Amino acid sequence: MSRKNISKFGRLFMGTVMGMALLANTAAASTADPAEATSITTELTQMGGAVQPIGAPNDGYAKFFTGQSYLANLSTDKNLPVYNVTFAHGAHTFWHIHHGSCQVLVAESGRGYYQIWGEKPVELLPGMTATIPAGVKHWHGAAPGVSFQHVALMQQGEGITTEWLEPVDDKAFKSLK
C-alpha cells in the first residue's frame, strides 16, 4: 500500500470510529427521528468533515426551506447565537436577506452551496467559510442528493431581521452537481 492510500484509509477509519461514537450521542441528543438522525450522521461521517449533533427539526422555519432541516444551538449567548444547521438530502433555504448583520457560514460536513443574487452558486466543502454581507439576497443548503451541515453565526439585536423571499428555482438547483 502506498503512503497516500494508507493516509486515505486512516482518515476513513478514524472518521468511521468517530462517527460511530457520535451516532449514539446524536440520536440521544436529538429530538429528530432517531433512525433519520443516524442515517444522516452516518452519511455525513462517510463524506468527511466534523459532524455535529443533528438537533431538532427546524419546524419554525420549515416554510422557508425545501426539504428537511435541523437546528442545534451551540451557544448560550442570545446576542450571538451559533447554530449547527443540518440539511437532509438537497434541502436548502429560500432566497433571503439579513438586514443589519452579516451571516457567516462554516461548512462542517457533507457538501453544500450558497449563492448570492446575480452570481454563480459556490460549492461549500468541510472547512470552507462564506461571509454573506448584510442586505444581500442569497440562499444556502445541501447539494442535490446529499446532506450537509454548516455552522451559522449572525448577530442578533434591535434592527436585525431576516426577510424571506421566493424559493430557489428548482431546475437551476437540480442542475448543480
N, C-alpha and C positions, 0 to 999 in steps of 0.2 A: 504494500500500500504506500502511495506517495504521501509526503508530509501534508500536501493540500487535502487529500482525501481523509487523512486522519483528523485534520482540523475540522472539516465539514462533519465527519462522524461525531467528533467530540462535541461540537456545538449542538447537533441534533440530539445526541444522547442527554446532554445537560439540560437542554430545553425541554425534552420529554420528561426527565426526572423532576425538574422544577415545575413543569406544568401539571404533572400528576399530583404533586404536593399541593398545588394551588387549587386543583379541582375540588377537593374536599372542602377547602376554605371558601371557595367561590359559591358552591352550592349551598353551604350553610349560611353564608353572609348575605346571600341574595334573596330577594323576595320574588325573583323571576322563577319561572318553572324550572325545577332542578335539572330535568333532562335537557331542556334547551340551553340552560347556563353551562352545563357540562359539555354539550355539543359545540357551542361557540368557543368555550375556553380551549377545548382540545384542538379545534381548527386553528385558532389564533396561535397556540403554542407551537404547533407544527409549522406555521408560517414564519415564526421567529419574532423576536422583539420581547418587550416586557409586557406581560399580560396582567392587567389589573382586575380586581373583582368586578363582576358584571354589574351589580347594583340592582336597582328596582326598575320595573318597566316605566318608561318615560311617558306615562299616561297624560300628564298635564300639558305636554306639548305635542302629543301624538298627531293632532290635526295639522301640524306644520312639518311633518316628516312623512316620507314614503317608507313603508316597511317598519319593522320593529326596532326601537332603540331603547337603551337602558342608561340610567344615571347612577353614579356612585359619587357622593360628596367626599372629597379628600381634604377639605379644610373646615375649620371651625370659625374662621374669620368671616363675618357676614359682609364686610366691606370688600373683600377679595375672595369670593368663592372660587374654588378649584374643583372642577368636575371631571371624572373619567366618564366619557361617553362611549358606549359600545353600540355599534351599528351592526345589526344582523345582515345577512346577505343582501348587498345592494341598497340597503336603507340609506337615506340621505335627507338633508333638510330641504325645505323650500328656499327660494331666494329670500333674503332678509337683509336688514340694515341695522347695525348697532349705532345708536345715537349717543354721543357723549363719552364713549370709551372705545378703544381698540379691543380686539379679541386676539389672543394668542392661542394657537393650536399646536400641540406637541404630539406627533404621531407616535403611538406606543407599539401597536402590533397590527398585523394584517396589512391591508392595502386600501388606500382611500384616495380621494380627490378633494380639492377645493377649487372654486372658480370665482374670480372677480368679474363683474359685469363688463362685457366688452373685451375680455381677454380669454385666452385659451385655458382649458382646465389644466391644473397642475397636479401630478401624482404625488401622494404622500406615502412615504415608507417609514418604518420604525426609525426613530431618531431625528427625523426632519421636523422643522418648525415652520409655521406660517404666521405672520402678523397681519391681521386684517385691520386696516385703518378705520377709525371712527367715520361713520357716514358713508361707507362703501357697500354697495349691493353685492352680495355673494351667497354661495351655498357651500356645503361640505358634507362629506359622508363616505360610506364604503364604496369601493369599486363594484361594478356589476358582478354578481355571482359570488362575492366573498364577504367576509366580515371584516370589521375594522374597529380599532379603538384609538381615541385621541384624548388627551387631557386638554380641557378648555379653561382658560383664565380670562376673566373680564372684570374690570372694576364695577362696583355697584354704588349706587347713591342717587341723590337728587339729580334729576335731569338725564339720567342714563336709562335708555329704553331700547327695546328691540321692536322693530317694525317688520312684521311678517308679510310676505308678498306671495306671488304666484308660485306654483310648483315648477321645478326644473323640467324642461321639455324632455319627455320620456324617450323619444327617438334619439335625441342628441346624447342623453345619458347612456343609453344602451350601446351607443357607438364607441364608448370608451373601452379601452382594453384593460 
